């Protein structure tokens, strides 16, 4: 490897909560062998498979494509036209193909399931899964639970297959453990967010030039407050993240989250932290993340959402500091936590059976999963042991011919993925266990159809983007700003969204009780 920092940057991306989680492994190599999946002797069926990659996009994919096809042609009689796009290009490339009629068979939503369904761009899968996707369904149920496909079901039709990975992302505080010790404190004194001000005060007294608390590592204006409040208070956003239509607990009543005491108290807490000097004064507008502050020795902590317990090791490698973590709020499973990354089959695909066969293999065959992620063994990666891999000597993610390992959170089953050297397999087992054990919203499986309020949602999003960064950073007086925020939301059509959600939720609840 070229540098520890390079490795840290690479590994950080593999464990991020917004975005998309880590690569791990198992020596299992299960493949579909029932009569519905046995490769046909006739001419190979060809499909287009489009993958978003968070690594460098290589100019030449031919060796990896050949390696993929060596597996798929033998096991399921399907030839794969492998397309690889960067995250900023992915949705545009896929949408262009869908709209123009260009061949596109298997692709992922990246959070846009209901939009693709409303445009009739994806095919229902419930008739194909029993014949061509039995093994895939079985591993999803084993690793998550029998109700996982509820999160991708609309109007009785299964439109997608959720990625099988650690999805429970408890809120944790990430902190410089050496600074904590210097302040005469220990992690045992941190249990909830209410314990943090005393910690911040002690750290600041010992290190007056240090910023005790910063924004999360991927969005400089997000302090992590909203996700923390969501988990701690069992808030279900009902698959629309504007926040103007949520249900708290099992009340069944859709309310404007920004009018609740939960939100107001959380904002006041952040305002108190800001006034005490625990945040940067320009947190609402800064481009400097907490990780940059920590790496430079000028920051102590931030709040984030991560699965498993190993993230502190990874973040330490990135920051060049000794970082530890402590959970301060639980995760709460709503539908969006599962269907935000979903694999789908295009409604225009002429090879839907082959597409589902491929998806089935993608979730159950370790050779296929790891070829897509890591490339060709010996050229793109080396096996360390039966579970672990590393880059060839003197190479890293930027210099190997191919790697898409940062896409591990969107490919197949995490339990079959190789671990990168240094990651403990037991952490993957913990993630899968917490998928099953973490509390789920009673409205898990509800998906809001936004088609009747698209205009209002667009207007509301503009208002949220205008007001929320300053509020969650504590930069402005909530007593003055929250009333203005709520009035602006009402003017943008918030009530229409709330009413539409309530009507649909009532209908969904009635259908569950039949």
N, C-alpha and C positions, 0 to 999 in steps of 0.2 A: 504494500500500500504506500501511497505517496506521502500521506500525512495522517495523523490522528484526527485532525480537524476535518479532513475530507471524509474519513470514515464516520465521524460523528454526524456530519451533515447528512450523509447517506442514511445512517441508521435512524436519525431523527425522523426523517420523512416516512420511514416504514412504520412508525408508531403513532403518527399524528392522528387526534380525534376528528375535525373536520372534514378532514379530508380523508383518510384512507389508511388502513392499518397494516401491521407488520407481516413479513414473510417468515413462516415457520415450517416444520417438517414432520414427517412420519415415514417409516420405511415401507408403508403399505403401498401396494401397486395394484389396486383393484381395477378391473376393467369390465365393461358390460359384455355379457356373454349369452344373454337369453335370446330366444328366437327372433325377437323384435330388433335386436341390435347386432346380430351376427352379420359380418360383411357379406354383401352380395357378390356373386361371381361375375355379374354383368358389368358394364361400363361404370366407372366411378362417378358418383354424384359430386358436384363441386359447389361449395358455398363460400361466401365472403364473410370473414370474421374480422371485425374492427375492434382494436384494443387501444385504450388510452395509455400512453406511457409517460411516466414522470421522470424517466431518465433521458439521456441524449438519444435522439432519433437517428439511427445509422442510415447511411446512404444505401447500403446493400443488405436486404433481408433474406437473400436467396438461401443461405446455408441454414438459417433458422427455419424458414418455410419448408425446406426439404426435410429437416429433422422432424418438424411437426407432422408432415405428411407421411413420413415413414411409420409413424405411430397410427395416425387416423385411417390411412388406407388399409393397413393390415387388420386393425381391430374393428372398424365399423364401415369400411368401404366408402369413405368420404374423403375427398380432396379439398384442402383448405387454401383459399386465396387470403393470405394473412396481410391485413392492413394495420399499420401502426401510426398513430397520430399523437402529437403533443396535447396536453390538457387544454391549452387555449384554442387549439384547432379542432378538437375532437367533435364537439357538438355541431359545429359549422359543417364539417366534412360529412358527418352522418346525415344531418338534415338535408344537405344539398343532394346527396344520393337518394334519399327517400323521396324528395320532391321532384327530382328529375327523372326518376324511373331507373337510375343506375342500379345495378345489382348490389344489394345489401341484405344479408340474411341474419346475422347475429351481431347485436350491438348492446351497449349498456346505457342506462338512463342518465347516470350522474345527477340524480335528484329530480328528474322530469317525467316520472312515470305517468301521472295523470294527464299531462300535456300531450304525450304521445298517444294515450288512449283516446283523449277527446278529439284528436285529429285522425283517428282510425288508422294509425300508422303501424300498429302492432297487432299481432295475431293472438287470439285466445289459445291457450295451451292445454286446457283440461282434457281434451280428447286424445292428445298425443302423449301426454305424460304417462298414463298407465301402461302403454306399450313400449315407449322408447325412453322413458325417463325414470324408471322404477328405482334404479340404484341411486340416482341423484336425489330423488325424493327421500329415500331411506337415510342417506347420510345427512341431509338437512334436518330431518326429524331427530336423528340420533344426536347431532351436535347442538341443536337449538330447541327443538320441541315440535310436537305434532301440529301446532297451529301457525307455523311460520308462513305458509302461503296465504294466510288471511291478509297479510300485509301487501300482497300484490294482486288481490282479488277485487274486482269492481263489477257490480251488477251480475254477480254470479260467475264471472269469467276470470280465470287465472291468466294474467297478462305478463308475468315475469317471474324470474327465479332470483331470489335475493342471494347476495354473496354470502358464503358460509365462513364467517370470521368472528373474531371477538367484537361484539357490538355494544357491550355494556361499557360505558365510559364514565366512571365515577369522577366527580370533581376532586382534584388534588391540588395541594399547594406544593410548588417546586421551589426549593430554597437552597441557599449556600450553607451547607452544614457546618463549615468552619466558622462562618460568621455567627451562626446560632450558638456554637460552643463558646466563642469569644464573648458573647453577650451573657453567658452564664445560664443558658437555657437548654432544654432538651425537647425532642420531638413529642415526648409524653405530654407536654403542656399545650399541644395543638390538637384539638378535637373537632372544633367547628370554626366557622369564619369569625364568630364572636371572640375567639381566643387570639386572633391575629393582632389586634391593635397593641396589646401588651408586648407581644413579640417584636412588632415593628418599633415600638418606643425604645425597647432595650437595645435593639440593633442600631438604631439611629443615635442613641446616646454614646454607644461605643465607637460608631463610625459616622460622624456627622455629615460627611460628604456622600454617603451611600443613599440611593433611593430604595426604601424598604420594599415597595411594591410597584410592579410595572404591568403593562398590557401583555396579552398572550403572545406567544412566539410567532404566530403567523399573521396576525392582524394588529397593527400598532395602536388602533383606537378601540380595541375590545378588551375589557378588563376581565372577561370571563364571568361577570356577575349574572347575566341572564341564564346561562346554562346551570350555574350553581343554584339559583333560585328555583329553576325548573325541577331539578332532581330533589332538592330538599323539601319542596312543597307539592310534589306530585301534579305538575302542570302538564296537560296534554294540549299541544298546539293544533291537533286535528289536521295534520299534514299541510298546514299553511303557516309559514313562519312569520307572518306580519305581526302576530301577537294581539290582533284585535278581536280574535275569536278563540278563546281557550276554555277548557273545562278543568277545574281544580278538584282533584280527588274523584269521588264517585257521585258528584252532585248532579251530573247530567245537564247542568245549566251552562250555556255558552255565554261568556262574559268578555268584556274588553279587559285584557290583562293589565293594561296601563292605568286602569281606574282602580285596581285592587290595592289593598293595603300591603300585600306581599311585594308588589313592585315598588310602591312608594317607600316602604321601610328599607328595602334593599338599596334604593337610590340614596336615601338619607344616610345609610351606613357608608356608602362610598363617598358621599359629600363630607362626612365626618373625617374619613381617612385623608381626603384631599386637604381639608382645612388644617389637619394636624401635620401636614408636610410629608405624608407617607407616599405620595405619588408625585410624578413630575408635574410641574405647573402647566405644561403644554400637552398633557396626555390626550386630549380630545383631537389634537391635530398632528401629533408627532409622527415621524416615520421611523423612529427608533424603537425597536422591540425590547421586551424585558430580557430576552436572551442576549441581545447585544450589550445591554447594560451589565448583565451578570458576567459575561465574558470579559468585559473591560475592567471588572472589579468595582463598578459603580452601582450595581444592582444587587438586591438580596433575594427577591422572590417574585413569582407570578402564579396565577391560577390557570389550570387547564383541565381538559378531560382526556384521560388515557385509560386504555384497557390494560389488564395485567398489572404486575408489580415490578417489572424490570426496567421501566422507562428511565429511572434515575441514572442507571449505568450509561444508557445511551446519551442522555442529555449531558452527563458529565464529560463524555468524550467530545461532544460538540462544544461545550463551553470552556473546556480546559480548567474547570473548577470541580470541586467535590460537591455534587448536588444530590440531595435526597428528596423524597416525596412523602406526603402524608395525606390520606384521604380525609376530606372535610364535608363531603355531601354525597349521598348515594346517586346512582343513575336511576332513571325511570323510563321504562320501555313504552314508548308510544309507536305508532305505525311508522313514522318517519325514520325512527332509529334503525329500522330493518329495510325499508324499501328505498332508501336514498341511493343505493347502488344495486341495480337490478338488471339482469340479463334478459333480453327480449328477442323475439323473432319478428322480423318485418312482416307486415300484412301483405306486402307485394312479393314476398319470397315464393319462388316456385319450387323450392326444395325444403319445405317445412319439416318433413320427417327427418331428413338428413341434418337439419339445423338442430333439432331436439336430440338426435343421437350424439351430435358433437357436444352439445351442452352437457349431456349425461356423462360423457367421457371427461369433459373439462372439470367436473366436480368429483370424479371418482378415480381418475388415473394419475398416479404420481408422476409418471414419465411425461405425460402431456403437460400437466400443470407446470412442472419445473423446467421443461424445455421452453415454454412460453415466457416464463419469468427470467430464467438464467441463461438460456441459449444452449450452445454446444459444449459439452463437457470437454475439458482439455484446452479449449480455445477461449471460451468466455468465462469459465469458472473451473475450480478444482474441488473435488470432494475431499473434505477433511476427515470425515468419518461417515457413518451411515446416515446421520442426520444433518451434518453441517457442511457448508461450502465456504470457499473464499475465492478471491480473485487470483489469477496467475501472478507469479512473482513479478514485481515491478509495475503492476497494472492496477487500475482502479476503475470506478464506474464510468469515468470519462475517457478511458483509453482502451478498454476491452472492445472487441468488435461489436458486441451486443450485450445488453442487459436491460431487462424491464422489471428488475426486482422491486422497485418502489411501487409497482402496480400490484403488489401482493394482496393489497386490501380489496382489489376488484376482480381477482381471478380465482375461481373455483373454491376449493375447501382449504382453509388454513391448516387443518390437521394433516394434510398431505404435502404441504410445502416444505422445502428445505429451510432450515434455519441458517441465517448467516452466522459466521463464526462469532462467538461471544454471547449469543442469545440462549437462554436456558429453556429447554423444551417444557419444563414444568410450568412455565408462564403461559404457554399456549393451552395447556390442560386447564389452568385456572380460568383463562378467558372463556373457554367453552363451557366450563362449569357455571360461570357467572351468567352466561347467556340463558341458562335454564333457571338459575336461582334468583335473578334480579326481578324485582316487582314489575308487573306489567299493568298498564292502564286498563281499566275495564272496557275501554273503547279501542283496544288494540285490534286492528283490522279495519277500522273506519278510515275511508279515504274521501276527502272533500273534493267534490266536483266543482271546480272554480269557473266553469264556462259561463254561468249566468252573472258573474260579478267580476269579470276580468278587468273592466275599466276601473272599478272601485279598488281592486287589489293593486293595480298599478299606481293609482293616486295615493293610496295608503302607504305603499312602500316608499314613495318619494318623501312623505312626511316622516316616516320612521327614520329614514336615512338622514334627514335634516336634524332631527332632535335627539335621537338616541345616543350617538357617540358622546355628546357633551354630558348627558345625564349619567351614563354608566361610568364615566370617568370622574364624576364628582365635580366637574369644572364649573357648573352653574348651580344656582340656588334652586332646588327642586320645588320649593313652595311657590316660586314665581314661574318656572318653566313648565312644570307638569300640567297646570291648567291650560296653558297655551298649546301644549302638545295635544291634549285631549280634544280641545276645540278644533284644532287643525285636522285631527283624525275624523271627527264628526263631519266636518265640511268635505272631507275627501270621500265619504261614503262608508265609514266604518260600520254603521248600523245595518246596512244592507248585507255586508259580509256576515255579521253576527246572526242576522235573521236567516240567511241562507244556510249557514252551518247548523243552526238549531233545528231547522226543518229537516235537513238531511240526517242529522244525528238522531232525531226522534224516530225517523223512518228506519234507520239502521238498527236502533235498539229494539224496535218492534219486531223487525225481521229476525233478530237473534233469539227473541223470546217465543217464537212460533214453534 
